[in-house]
Amino acid sequence: MKTFRKIGCLLLIAVLSFPCFAKKRINLEGKWDVTKSVILKQPIQAWVEDNNKDLLLEFSANLGTVEVTVINSAGEVVYKQSVEAQPSVVISLEEEVKEGDMLFIMCGENFINGKIN
């Protein structure tokens, strides 16, 4: 009986601690011109880590160099830099992003944006 109780407690602790390592998805809007596929799907997915200082970008296509900009709710640029579109890019921000901040990703005529929730 004690063994089942210990296993139950360990499972409960594991379940409760798991969400602290989660990441929040950023829904991106806009159109990214992809001509290789019949099904148009945005080639970029974005998440902000729970510490609100790390931005994770995943690229499903080789887009070359893209410009990533984060603007806070006051309209000030928090982060702006060109990055090479690799399958997974982690951007460490100097300042913590907050709810309502905006993420912009641009490359030539292509432009998508998302609100950080």
Jmol script that loads the backbone (N, CA, C; Angstrom):
load data "model"
ATOM      1  N   MET A   1       0.818  -1.188   0.000  1.00  0.00           N
ATOM      2  CA  MET A   1       0.000   0.000   0.000  1.00  0.00           C
ATOM      3  C   MET A   1       0.868   1.262   0.000  1.00  0.00           C
ATOM      4  N   LYS A   2       1.951   1.234   0.792  1.00  0.00           N
ATOM      5  CA  LYS A   2       2.839   2.393   0.840  1.00  0.00           C
ATOM      6  C   LYS A   2       3.493   2.636  -0.518  1.00  0.00           C
ATOM      7  N   THR A   3       3.797   1.548  -1.218  1.00  0.00           N
ATOM      8  CA  THR A   3       4.425   1.671  -2.532  1.00  0.00           C
ATOM      9  C   THR A   3       3.487   2.374  -3.507  1.00  0.00           C
ATOM     10  N   PHE A   4       2.207   2.007  -3.487  1.00  0.00           N
ATOM     11  CA  PHE A   4       1.237   2.654  -4.361  1.00  0.00           C
ATOM     12  C   PHE A   4       1.079   4.129  -4.019  1.00  0.00           C
ATOM     13  N   ARG A   5       1.115   4.443  -2.737  1.00  0.00           N
ATOM     14  CA  ARG A   5       1.009   5.830  -2.300  1.00  0.00           C
ATOM     15  C   ARG A   5       2.211   6.643  -2.785  1.00  0.00           C
ATOM     16  N   LYS A   6       3.396   6.070  -2.663  1.00  0.00           N
ATOM     17  CA  LYS A   6       4.610   6.758  -3.117  1.00  0.00           C
ATOM     18  C   LYS A   6       4.581   6.965  -4.625  1.00  0.00           C
ATOM     19  N   ILE A   7       4.170   5.938  -5.358  1.00  0.00           N
ATOM     20  CA  ILE A   7       4.073   6.065  -6.817  1.00  0.00           C
ATOM     21  C   ILE A   7       3.035   7.117  -7.187  1.00  0.00           C
ATOM     22  N   GLY A   8       1.907   7.113  -6.479  1.00  0.00           N
ATOM     23  CA  GLY A   8       0.866   8.114  -6.726  1.00  0.00           C
ATOM     24  C   GLY A   8       1.364   9.525  -6.464  1.00  0.00           C
ATOM     25  N   CYS A   9       2.105   9.711  -5.374  1.00  0.00           N
ATOM     26  CA  CYS A   9       2.666  11.033  -5.050  1.00  0.00           C
ATOM     27  C   CYS A   9       3.675  11.468  -6.104  1.00  0.00           C
ATOM     28  N   LEU A  10       4.519  10.551  -6.543  1.00  0.00           N
ATOM     29  CA  LEU A  10       5.500  10.884  -7.577  1.00  0.00           C
ATOM     30  C   LEU A  10       4.822  11.265  -8.886  1.00  0.00           C
ATOM     31  N   LEU A  11       3.785  10.537  -9.270  1.00  0.00           N
ATOM     32  CA  LEU A  11       3.048  10.877 -10.485  1.00  0.00           C
ATOM     33  C   LEU A  11       2.374  12.236 -10.359  1.00  0.00           C
ATOM     34  N   LEU A  12       1.803  12.532  -9.204  1.00  0.00           N
ATOM     35  CA  LEU A  12       1.162  13.822  -8.981  1.00  0.00           C
ATOM     36  C   LEU A  12       2.174  14.956  -9.071  1.00  0.00           C
ATOM     37  N   ILE A  13       3.327  14.782  -8.465  1.00  0.00           N
ATOM     38  CA  ILE A  13       4.383  15.801  -8.527  1.00  0.00           C
ATOM     39  C   ILE A  13       4.843  15.992  -9.966  1.00  0.00           C
ATOM     40  N   ALA A  14       5.016  14.905 -10.703  1.00  0.00           N
ATOM     41  CA  ALA A  14       5.457  15.000 -12.098  1.00  0.00           C
ATOM     42  C   ALA A  14       4.432  15.727 -12.953  1.00  0.00           C
ATOM     43  N   VAL A  15       3.158  15.429 -12.750  1.00  0.00           N
ATOM     44  CA  VAL A  15       2.103  16.073 -13.530  1.00  0.00           C
ATOM     45  C   VAL A  15       2.028  17.559 -13.211  1.00  0.00           C
ATOM     46  N   LEU A  16       2.172  17.935 -11.957  1.00  0.00           N
ATOM     47  CA  LEU A  16       2.091  19.343 -11.574  1.00  0.00           C
ATOM     48  C   LEU A  16       3.320  20.135 -11.994  1.00  0.00           C
ATOM     49  N   SER A  17       4.482  19.507 -12.070  1.00  0.00           N
ATOM     50  CA  SER A  17       5.693  20.244 -12.431  1.00  0.00           C
ATOM     51  C   SER A  17       5.890  20.336 -13.931  1.00  0.00           C
ATOM     52  N   PHE A  18       5.243  19.499 -14.715  1.00  0.00           N
ATOM     53  CA  PHE A  18       5.429  19.501 -16.167  1.00  0.00           C
ATOM     54  C   PHE A  18       5.077  20.832 -16.828  1.00  0.00           C
ATOM     55  N   PRO A  19       3.949  21.500 -16.496  1.00  0.00           N
ATOM     56  CA  PRO A  19       3.609  22.746 -17.181  1.00  0.00           C
ATOM     57  C   PRO A  19       4.626  23.870 -17.000  1.00  0.00           C
ATOM     58  N   CYS A  20       5.495  23.810 -16.011  1.00  0.00           N
ATOM     59  CA  CYS A  20       6.454  24.894 -15.817  1.00  0.00           C
ATOM     60  C   CYS A  20       7.516  24.901 -16.914  1.00  0.00           C
ATOM     61  N   PHE A  21       7.626  23.824 -17.686  1.00  0.00           N
ATOM     62  CA  PHE A  21       8.591  23.776 -18.771  1.00  0.00           C
ATOM     63  C   PHE A  21       7.916  23.954 -20.127  1.00  0.00           C
ATOM     64  N   ALA A  22       6.684  24.371 -20.137  1.00  0.00           N
ATOM     65  CA  ALA A  22       5.930  24.498 -21.378  1.00  0.00           C
ATOM     66  C   ALA A  22       6.271  25.800 -22.083  1.00  0.00           C
ATOM     67  N   LYS A  23       5.853  25.867 -23.332  1.00  0.00           N
ATOM     68  CA  LYS A  23       6.030  27.088 -24.096  1.00  0.00           C
ATOM     69  C   LYS A  23       4.672  27.525 -24.613  1.00  0.00           C
ATOM     70  N   LYS A  24       4.505  28.832 -24.826  1.00  0.00           N
ATOM     71  CA  LYS A  24       3.241  29.367 -25.301  1.00  0.00           C
ATOM     72  C   LYS A  24       3.357  29.657 -26.792  1.00  0.00           C
ATOM     73  N   ARG A  25       2.397  29.181 -27.556  1.00  0.00           N
ATOM     74  CA  ARG A  25       2.406  29.366 -28.999  1.00  0.00           C
ATOM     75  C   ARG A  25       1.974  30.785 -29.357  1.00  0.00           C
ATOM     76  N   ILE A  26       2.580  31.352 -30.377  1.00  0.00           N
ATOM     77  CA  ILE A  26       2.201  32.653 -30.917  1.00  0.00           C
ATOM     78  C   ILE A  26       1.505  32.388 -32.242  1.00  0.00           C
ATOM     79  N   ASN A  27       0.239  32.761 -32.354  1.00  0.00           N
ATOM     80  CA  ASN A  27      -0.496  32.570 -33.600  1.00  0.00           C
ATOM     81  C   ASN A  27      -0.091  33.649 -34.592  1.00  0.00           C
ATOM     82  N   LEU A  28       0.449  33.229 -35.715  1.00  0.00           N
ATOM     83  CA  LEU A  28       0.926  34.159 -36.731  1.00  0.00           C
ATOM     84  C   LEU A  28      -0.140  34.353 -37.796  1.00  0.00           C
ATOM     85  N   GLU A  29      -0.299  35.593 -38.245  1.00  0.00           N
ATOM     86  CA  GLU A  29      -1.257  35.928 -39.287  1.00  0.00           C
ATOM     87  C   GLU A  29      -0.511  36.555 -40.446  1.00  0.00           C
ATOM     88  N   GLY A  30      -1.117  36.530 -41.601  1.00  0.00           N
ATOM     89  CA  GLY A  30      -0.506  37.121 -42.779  1.00  0.00           C
ATOM     90  C   GLY A  30      -0.310  36.059 -43.842  1.00  0.00           C
ATOM     91  N   LYS A  31       0.343  36.429 -44.921  1.00  0.00           N
ATOM     92  CA  LYS A  31       0.543  35.506 -46.030  1.00  0.00           C
ATOM     93  C   LYS A  31       2.019  35.412 -46.337  1.00  0.00           C
ATOM     94  N   TRP A  32       2.493  34.198 -46.449  1.00  0.00           N
ATOM     95  CA  TRP A  32       3.873  33.957 -46.832  1.00  0.00           C
ATOM     96  C   TRP A  32       3.816  33.206 -48.146  1.00  0.00           C
ATOM     97  N   ASP A  33       4.361  33.793 -49.194  1.00  0.00           N
ATOM     98  CA  ASP A  33       4.261  33.225 -50.530  1.00  0.00           C
ATOM     99  C   ASP A  33       5.150  31.996 -50.654  1.00  0.00           C
ATOM    100  N   VAL A  34       4.517  30.838 -50.712  1.00  0.00           N
ATOM    101  CA  VAL A  34       5.230  29.580 -50.892  1.00  0.00           C
ATOM    102  C   VAL A  34       4.739  28.979 -52.203  1.00  0.00           C
ATOM    103  N   THR A  35       5.627  28.825 -53.171  1.00  0.00           N
ATOM    104  CA  THR A  35       5.211  28.348 -54.489  1.00  0.00           C
ATOM    105  C   THR A  35       5.477  26.867 -54.702  1.00  0.00           C
ATOM    106  N   LYS A  36       6.159  26.205 -53.794  1.00  0.00           N
ATOM    107  CA  LYS A  36       6.514  24.803 -53.968  1.00  0.00           C
ATOM    108  C   LYS A  36       5.367  23.861 -53.632  1.00  0.00           C
ATOM    109  N   SER A  37       4.377  24.296 -52.911  1.00  0.00           N
ATOM    110  CA  SER A  37       3.337  23.416 -52.404  1.00  0.00           C
ATOM    111  C   SER A  37       1.972  23.827 -52.930  1.00  0.00           C
ATOM    112  N   VAL A  38       1.127  22.853 -53.152  1.00  0.00           N
ATOM    113  CA  VAL A  38      -0.248  23.134 -53.544  1.00  0.00           C
ATOM    114  C   VAL A  38      -1.031  23.623 -52.327  1.00  0.00           C
ATOM    115  N   ILE A  39      -0.745  23.036 -51.177  1.00  0.00           N
ATOM    116  CA  ILE A  39      -1.396  23.443 -49.935  1.00  0.00           C
ATOM    117  C   ILE A  39      -0.565  24.558 -49.314  1.00  0.00           C
ATOM    118  N   LEU A  40      -1.161  25.740 -49.212  1.00  0.00           N
ATOM    119  CA  LEU A  40      -0.433  26.867 -48.645  1.00  0.00           C
ATOM    120  C   LEU A  40      -0.482  26.792 -47.123  1.00  0.00           C
ATOM    121  N   LYS A  41       0.671  26.680 -46.539  1.00  0.00           N
ATOM    122  CA  LYS A  41       0.800  26.622 -45.087  1.00  0.00           C
ATOM    123  C   LYS A  41       1.954  27.540 -44.718  1.00  0.00           C
ATOM    124  N   GLN A  42       1.782  28.288 -43.649  1.00  0.00           N
ATOM    125  CA  GLN A  42       2.862  29.182 -43.256  1.00  0.00           C
ATOM    126  C   GLN A  42       4.081  28.363 -42.865  1.00  0.00           C
ATOM    127  N   PRO A  43       5.240  28.710 -43.408  1.00  0.00           N
ATOM    128  CA  PRO A  43       6.448  27.937 -43.128  1.00  0.00           C
ATOM    129  C   PRO A  43       7.121  28.307 -41.810  1.00  0.00           C
ATOM    130  N   ILE A  44       6.451  29.127 -40.999  1.00  0.00           N
ATOM    131  CA  ILE A  44       7.050  29.575 -39.739  1.00  0.00           C
ATOM    132  C   ILE A  44       6.070  29.317 -38.599  1.00  0.00           C
ATOM    133  N   GLN A  45       6.581  28.755 -37.515  1.00  0.00           N
ATOM    134  CA  GLN A  45       5.825  28.603 -36.275  1.00  0.00           C
ATOM    135  C   GLN A  45       6.627  29.324 -35.192  1.00  0.00           C
ATOM    136  N   ALA A  46       5.933  29.936 -34.235  1.00  0.00           N
ATOM    137  CA  ALA A  46       6.629  30.710 -33.198  1.00  0.00           C
ATOM    138  C   ALA A  46       6.046  30.412 -31.823  1.00  0.00           C
ATOM    139  N   TRP A  47       6.933  30.364 -30.850  1.00  0.00           N
ATOM    140  CA  TRP A  47       6.558  30.165 -29.453  1.00  0.00           C
ATOM    141  C   TRP A  47       7.399  31.093 -28.589  1.00  0.00           C
ATOM    142  N   VAL A  48       6.854  31.455 -27.423  1.00  0.00           N
ATOM    143  CA  VAL A  48       7.635  32.169 -26.419  1.00  0.00           C
ATOM    144  C   VAL A  48       7.722  31.240 -25.212  1.00  0.00           C
ATOM    145  N   GLU A  49       8.938  31.078 -24.693  1.00  0.00           N
ATOM    146  CA  GLU A  49       9.146  30.191 -23.547  1.00  0.00           C
ATOM    147  C   GLU A  49       8.509  30.805 -22.305  1.00  0.00           C
ATOM    148  N   ASP A  50       8.302  29.993 -21.283  1.00  0.00           N
ATOM    149  CA  ASP A  50       7.651  30.461 -20.059  1.00  0.00           C
ATOM    150  C   ASP A  50       8.415  31.567 -19.350  1.00  0.00           C
ATOM    151  N   ASN A  51       9.724  31.659 -19.568  1.00  0.00           N
ATOM    152  CA  ASN A  51      10.485  32.729 -18.920  1.00  0.00           C
ATOM    153  C   ASN A  51      10.261  34.070 -19.615  1.00  0.00           C
ATOM    154  N   ASN A  52       9.529  34.074 -20.748  1.00  0.00           N
ATOM    155  CA  ASN A  52       9.206  35.273 -21.527  1.00  0.00           C
ATOM    156  C   ASN A  52      10.443  36.027 -22.006  1.00  0.00           C
ATOM    157  N   LYS A  53      11.585  35.361 -22.072  1.00  0.00           N
ATOM    158  CA  LYS A  53      12.797  35.987 -22.592  1.00  0.00           C
ATOM    159  C   LYS A  53      13.377  35.219 -23.771  1.00  0.00           C
ATOM    160  N   ASP A  54      12.811  34.056 -24.083  1.00  0.00           N
ATOM    161  CA  ASP A  54      13.298  33.251 -25.197  1.00  0.00           C
ATOM    162  C   ASP A  54      12.187  33.075 -26.218  1.00  0.00           C
ATOM    163  N   LEU A  55      12.518  33.368 -27.454  1.00  0.00           N
ATOM    164  CA  LEU A  55      11.591  33.233 -28.564  1.00  0.00           C
ATOM    165  C   LEU A  55      12.075  32.078 -29.427  1.00  0.00           C
ATOM    166  N   LEU A  56      11.209  31.107 -29.688  1.00  0.00           N
ATOM    167  CA  LEU A  56      11.568  29.940 -30.482  1.00  0.00           C
ATOM    168  C   LEU A  56      10.849  30.024 -31.818  1.00  0.00           C
ATOM    169  N   LEU A  57      11.616  29.997 -32.907  1.00  0.00           N
ATOM    170  CA  LEU A  57      11.053  30.012 -34.253  1.00  0.00           C
ATOM    171  C   LEU A  57      11.406  28.709 -34.942  1.00  0.00           C
ATOM    172  N   GLU A  58      10.425  28.099 -35.600  1.00  0.00           N
ATOM    173  CA  GLU A  58      10.662  26.889 -36.374  1.00  0.00           C
ATOM    174  C   GLU A  58      10.294  27.174 -37.821  1.00  0.00           C
ATOM    175  N   PHE A  59      11.223  26.891 -38.719  1.00  0.00           N
ATOM    176  CA  PHE A  59      11.031  27.123 -40.145  1.00  0.00           C
ATOM    177  C   PHE A  59      10.916  25.778 -40.850  1.00  0.00           C
ATOM    178  N   SER A  60       9.828  25.568 -41.591  1.00  0.00           N
ATOM    179  CA  SER A  60       9.649  24.314 -42.319  1.00  0.00           C
ATOM    180  C   SER A  60      10.139  24.417 -43.757  1.00  0.00           C
ATOM    181  N   ALA A  61      10.640  25.588 -44.142  1.00  0.00           N
ATOM    182  CA  ALA A  61      11.191  25.786 -45.480  1.00  0.00           C
ATOM    183  C   ALA A  61      12.428  26.661 -45.364  1.00  0.00           C
ATOM    184  N   ASN A  62      13.320  26.536 -46.329  1.00  0.00           N
ATOM    185  CA  ASN A  62      14.520  27.371 -46.348  1.00  0.00           C
ATOM    186  C   ASN A  62      14.133  28.736 -46.902  1.00  0.00           C
ATOM    187  N   LEU A  63      14.013  29.713 -46.034  1.00  0.00           N
ATOM    188  CA  LEU A  63      13.571  31.048 -46.423  1.00  0.00           C
ATOM    189  C   LEU A  63      14.720  32.034 -46.544  1.00  0.00           C
ATOM    190  N   GLY A  64      15.927  31.591 -46.289  1.00  0.00           N
ATOM    191  CA  GLY A  64      17.067  32.502 -46.334  1.00  0.00           C
ATOM    192  C   GLY A  64      17.116  33.339 -45.071  1.00  0.00           C
ATOM    193  N   THR A  65      17.402  34.615 -45.231  1.00  0.00           N
ATOM    194  CA  THR A  65      17.495  35.529 -44.096  1.00  0.00           C
ATOM    195  C   THR A  65      16.165  36.249 -43.905  1.00  0.00           C
ATOM    196  N   VAL A  66      15.663  36.237 -42.679  1.00  0.00           N
ATOM    197  CA  VAL A  66      14.422  36.942 -42.351  1.00  0.00           C
ATOM    198  C   VAL A  66      14.715  37.962 -41.257  1.00  0.00           C
ATOM    199  N   GLU A  67      13.904  39.000 -41.220  1.00  0.00           N
ATOM    200  CA  GLU A  67      14.054  40.019 -40.180  1.00  0.00           C
ATOM    201  C   GLU A  67      12.990  39.790 -39.117  1.00  0.00           C
ATOM    202  N   VAL A  68      13.432  39.645 -37.879  1.00  0.00           N
ATOM    203  CA  VAL A  68      12.535  39.398 -36.746  1.00  0.00           C
ATOM    204  C   VAL A  68      12.496  40.656 -35.889  1.00  0.00           C
ATOM    205  N   THR A  69      11.291  41.139 -35.623  1.00  0.00           N
ATOM    206  CA  THR A  69      11.117  42.341 -34.813  1.00  0.00           C
ATOM    207  C   THR A  69      10.072  42.071 -33.735  1.00  0.00           C
ATOM    208  N   VAL A  70      10.370  42.485 -32.512  1.00  0.00           N
ATOM    209  CA  VAL A  70       9.407  42.416 -31.411  1.00  0.00           C
ATOM    210  C   VAL A  70       9.164  43.846 -30.953  1.00  0.00           C
ATOM    211  N   ILE A  71       7.894  44.229 -30.911  1.00  0.00           N
ATOM    212  CA  ILE A  71       7.510  45.585 -30.508  1.00  0.00           C
ATOM    213  C   ILE A  71       6.599  45.473 -29.294  1.00  0.00           C
ATOM    214  N   ASN A  72       6.878  46.277 -28.258  1.00  0.00           N
ATOM    215  CA  ASN A  72       6.041  46.217 -27.052  1.00  0.00           C
ATOM    216  C   ASN A  72       4.754  47.003 -27.252  1.00  0.00           C
ATOM    217  N   SER A  73       3.882  46.973 -26.260  1.00  0.00           N
ATOM    218  CA  SER A  73       2.569  47.611 -26.377  1.00  0.00           C
ATOM    219  C   SER A  73       2.653  49.133 -26.484  1.00  0.00           C
ATOM    220  N   ALA A  74       3.790  49.719 -26.105  1.00  0.00           N
ATOM    221  CA  ALA A  74       3.978  51.168 -26.230  1.00  0.00           C
ATOM    222  C   ALA A  74       4.511  51.548 -27.614  1.00  0.00           C
ATOM    223  N   GLY A  75       4.768  50.559 -28.472  1.00  0.00           N
ATOM    224  CA  GLY A  75       5.265  50.830 -29.817  1.00  0.00           C
ATOM    225  C   GLY A  75       6.776  50.896 -29.916  1.00  0.00           C
ATOM    226  N   GLU A  76       7.476  50.568 -28.844  1.00  0.00           N
ATOM    227  CA  GLU A  76       8.937  50.603 -28.853  1.00  0.00           C
ATOM    228  C   GLU A  76       9.486  49.265 -29.331  1.00  0.00           C
ATOM    229  N   VAL A  77      10.574  49.314 -30.091  1.00  0.00           N
ATOM    230  CA  VAL A  77      11.204  48.097 -30.592  1.00  0.00           C
ATOM    231  C   VAL A  77      12.002  47.453 -29.463  1.00  0.00           C
ATOM    232  N   VAL A  78      11.635  46.228 -29.100  1.00  0.00           N
ATOM    233  CA  VAL A  78      12.317  45.474 -28.057  1.00  0.00           C
ATOM    234  C   VAL A  78      13.461  44.673 -28.667  1.00  0.00           C
ATOM    235  N   TYR A  79      13.234  44.144 -29.870  1.00  0.00           N
ATOM    236  CA  TYR A  79      14.237  43.307 -30.544  1.00  0.00           C
ATOM    237  C   TYR A  79      14.063  43.483 -32.046  1.00  0.00           C
ATOM    238  N   LYS A  80      15.173  43.645 -32.752  1.00  0.00           N
ATOM    239  CA  LYS A  80      15.136  43.722 -34.212  1.00  0.00           C
ATOM    240  C   LYS A  80      16.466  43.212 -34.731  1.00  0.00           C
ATOM    241  N   GLN A  81      16.394  42.131 -35.499  1.00  0.00           N
ATOM    242  CA  GLN A  81      17.621  41.560 -36.036  1.00  0.00           C
ATOM    243  C   GLN A  81      17.277  40.618 -37.183  1.00  0.00           C
ATOM    244  N   SER A  82      18.211  40.480 -38.103  1.00  0.00           N
ATOM    245  CA  SER A  82      18.070  39.511 -39.182  1.00  0.00           C
ATOM    246  C   SER A  82      18.655  38.190 -38.714  1.00  0.00           C
ATOM    247  N   VAL A  83      17.924  37.104 -38.981  1.00  0.00           N
ATOM    248  CA  VAL A  83      18.386  35.771 -38.607  1.00  0.00           C
ATOM    249  C   VAL A  83      18.276  34.854 -39.821  1.00  0.00           C
ATOM    250  N   GLU A  84      19.137  33.875 -39.864  1.00  0.00           N
ATOM    251  CA  GLU A  84      19.099  32.868 -40.922  1.00  0.00           C
ATOM    252  C   GLU A  84      18.021  31.845 -40.570  1.00  0.00           C
ATOM    253  N   ALA A  85      17.134  31.574 -41.517  1.00  0.00           N
ATOM    254  CA  ALA A  85      16.011  30.663 -41.282  1.00  0.00           C
ATOM    255  C   ALA A  85      16.490  29.217 -41.291  1.00  0.00           C
ATOM    256  N   GLN A  86      16.829  28.721 -40.123  1.00  0.00           N
ATOM    257  CA  GLN A  86      17.214  27.324 -39.943  1.00  0.00           C
ATOM    258  C   GLN A  86      16.005  26.585 -39.381  1.00  0.00           C
ATOM    259  N   PRO A  87      16.022  25.245 -39.363  1.00  0.00           N
ATOM    260  CA  PRO A  87      14.849  24.526 -38.854  1.00  0.00           C
ATOM    261  C   PRO A  87      14.394  24.988 -37.467  1.00  0.00           C
ATOM    262  N   SER A  88      15.322  25.328 -36.599  1.00  0.00           N
ATOM    263  CA  SER A  88      14.964  25.791 -35.263  1.00  0.00           C
ATOM    264  C   SER A  88      15.900  26.924 -34.858  1.00  0.00           C
ATOM    265  N   VAL A  89      15.317  28.053 -34.479  1.00  0.00           N
ATOM    266  CA  VAL A  89      16.099  29.222 -34.066  1.00  0.00           C
ATOM    267  C   VAL A  89      15.586  29.679 -32.705  1.00  0.00           C
ATOM    268  N   VAL A  90      16.492  29.817 -31.752  1.00  0.00           N
ATOM    269  CA  VAL A  90      16.139  30.339 -30.430  1.00  0.00           C
ATOM    270  C   VAL A  90      16.740  31.727 -30.308  1.00  0.00           C
ATOM    271  N   ILE A  91      15.894  32.698 -30.010  1.00  0.00           N
ATOM    272  CA  ILE A  91      16.330  34.087 -29.858  1.00  0.00           C
ATOM    273  C   ILE A  91      16.175  34.462 -28.392  1.00  0.00           C
ATOM    274  N   SER A  92      17.273  34.845 -27.763  1.00  0.00           N
ATOM    275  CA  SER A  92      17.239  35.300 -26.370  1.00  0.00           C
ATOM    276  C   SER A  92      17.049  36.809 -26.363  1.00  0.00           C
ATOM    277  N   LEU A  93      15.987  37.248 -25.736  1.00  0.00           N
ATOM    278  CA  LEU A  93      15.668  38.671 -25.673  1.00  0.00           C
ATOM    279  C   LEU A  93      16.246  39.267 -24.396  1.00  0.00           C
ATOM    280  N   GLU A  94      16.706  40.500 -24.486  1.00  0.00           N
ATOM    281  CA  GLU A  94      17.267  41.168 -23.309  1.00  0.00           C
ATOM    282  C   GLU A  94      16.180  41.524 -22.306  1.00  0.00           C
ATOM    283  N   GLU A  95      15.014  41.876 -22.837  1.00  0.00           N
ATOM    284  CA  GLU A  95      13.938  42.305 -21.954  1.00  0.00           C
ATOM    285  C   GLU A  95      12.764  41.340 -22.100  1.00  0.00           C
ATOM    286  N   GLU A  96      12.072  41.114 -21.014  1.00  0.00           N
ATOM    287  CA  GLU A  96      10.964  40.161 -20.988  1.00  0.00           C
ATOM    288  C   GLU A  96       9.802  40.665 -21.832  1.00  0.00           C
ATOM    289  N   VAL A  97       9.255  39.796 -22.680  1.00  0.00           N
ATOM    290  CA  VAL A  97       8.084  40.180 -23.462  1.00  0.00           C
ATOM    291  C   VAL A  97       6.841  39.997 -22.603  1.00  0.00           C
ATOM    292  N   LYS A  98       5.852  40.826 -22.873  1.00  0.00           N
ATOM    293  CA  LYS A  98       4.628  40.805 -22.078  1.00  0.00           C
ATOM    294  C   LYS A  98       3.433  40.547 -22.985  1.00  0.00           C
ATOM    295  N   GLU A  99       2.324  40.225 -22.373  1.00  0.00           N
ATOM    296  CA  GLU A  99       1.097  40.019 -23.129  1.00  0.00           C
ATOM    297  C   GLU A  99       0.746  41.300 -23.874  1.00  0.00           C
ATOM    298  N   GLY A 100       0.439  41.179 -25.146  1.00  0.00           N
ATOM    299  CA  GLY A 100       0.106  42.335 -25.971  1.00  0.00           C
ATOM    300  C   GLY A 100       1.246  42.790 -26.857  1.00  0.00           C
ATOM    301  N   ASP A 101       2.471  42.331 -26.592  1.00  0.00           N
ATOM    302  CA  ASP A 101       3.595  42.655 -27.474  1.00  0.00           C
ATOM    303  C   ASP A 101       3.379  41.961 -28.813  1.00  0.00           C
ATOM    304  N   MET A 102       3.980  42.496 -29.870  1.00  0.00           N
ATOM    305  CA  MET A 102       3.783  41.967 -31.218  1.00  0.00           C
ATOM    306  C   MET A 102       5.089  41.435 -31.788  1.00  0.00           C
ATOM    307  N   LEU A 103       4.977  40.345 -32.538  1.00  0.00           N
ATOM    308  CA  LEU A 103       6.101  39.738 -33.246  1.00  0.00           C
ATOM    309  C   LEU A 103       5.872  39.935 -34.734  1.00  0.00           C
ATOM    310  N   PHE A 104       6.881  40.449 -35.436  1.00  0.00           N
ATOM    311  CA  PHE A 104       6.821  40.643 -36.879  1.00  0.00           C
ATOM    312  C   PHE A 104       7.977  39.887 -37.517  1.00  0.00           C
ATOM    313  N   ILE A 105       7.689  39.149 -38.585  1.00  0.00           N
ATOM    314  CA  ILE A 105       8.719  38.437 -39.333  1.00  0.00           C
ATOM    315  C   ILE A 105       8.564  38.842 -40.789  1.00  0.00           C
ATOM    316  N   MET A 106       9.654  39.373 -41.383  1.00  0.00           N
ATOM    317  CA  MET A 106       9.606  39.892 -42.745  1.00  0.00           C
ATOM    318  C   MET A 106      10.756  39.353 -43.578  1.00  0.00           C
ATOM    319  N   CYS A 107      10.478  39.193 -44.876  1.00  0.00           N
ATOM    320  CA  CYS A 107      11.498  38.802 -45.840  1.00  0.00           C
ATOM    321  C   CYS A 107      11.016  39.267 -47.204  1.00  0.00           C
ATOM    322  N   GLY A 108      11.617  40.332 -47.719  1.00  0.00           N
ATOM    323  CA  GLY A 108      11.171  40.866 -49.009  1.00  0.00           C
ATOM    324  C   GLY A 108       9.729  41.336 -48.919  1.00  0.00           C
ATOM    325  N   GLU A 109       8.870  40.793 -49.778  1.00  0.00           N
ATOM    326  CA  GLU A 109       7.456  41.165 -49.781  1.00  0.00           C
ATOM    327  C   GLU A 109       6.637  40.349 -48.785  1.00  0.00           C
ATOM    328  N   ASN A 110       7.217  39.310 -48.240  1.00  0.00           N
ATOM    329  CA  ASN A 110       6.510  38.444 -47.293  1.00  0.00           C
ATOM    330  C   ASN A 110       6.531  39.051 -45.899  1.00  0.00           C
ATOM    331  N   PHE A 111       5.383  38.944 -45.217  1.00  0.00           N
ATOM    332  CA  PHE A 111       5.238  39.593 -43.921  1.00  0.00           C
ATOM    333  C   PHE A 111       4.193  38.839 -43.109  1.00  0.00           C
ATOM    334  N   ILE A 112       4.553  38.429 -41.905  1.00  0.00           N
ATOM    335  CA  ILE A 112       3.568  37.862 -40.985  1.00  0.00           C
ATOM    336  C   ILE A 112       3.774  38.475 -39.607  1.00  0.00           C
ATOM    337  N   ASN A 113       2.724  38.470 -38.825  1.00  0.00           N
ATOM    338  CA  ASN A 113       2.812  39.032 -37.481  1.00  0.00           C
ATOM    339  C   ASN A 113       1.962  38.212 -36.528  1.00  0.00           C
ATOM    340  N   GLY A 114       2.251  38.342 -35.260  1.00  0.00           N
ATOM    341  CA  GLY A 114       1.483  37.646 -34.239  1.00  0.00           C
ATOM    342  C   GLY A 114       1.532  38.396 -32.927  1.00  0.00           C
ATOM    343  N   LYS A 115       0.430  38.309 -32.192  1.00  0.00           N
ATOM    344  CA  LYS A 115       0.340  38.952 -30.884  1.00  0.00           C
ATOM    345  C   LYS A 115       0.757  37.947 -29.824  1.00  0.00           C
ATOM    346  N   ILE A 116       1.604  38.373 -28.919  1.00  0.00           N
ATOM    347  CA  ILE A 116       2.083  37.503 -27.850  1.00  0.00           C
ATOM    348  C   ILE A 116       1.038  37.492 -26.739  1.00  0.00           C
ATOM    349  N   ASN A 117       0.550  36.299 -26.424  1.00  0.00           N
ATOM    350  CA  ASN A 117      -0.496  36.148 -25.390  1.00  0.00           C
ATOM    351  C   ASN A 117       0.104  35.717 -24.090  1.00  0.00           C
TER     352      ASN A 117
END
end "model"
wireframe off; spacefill off
backbone 0.3
color backbone group
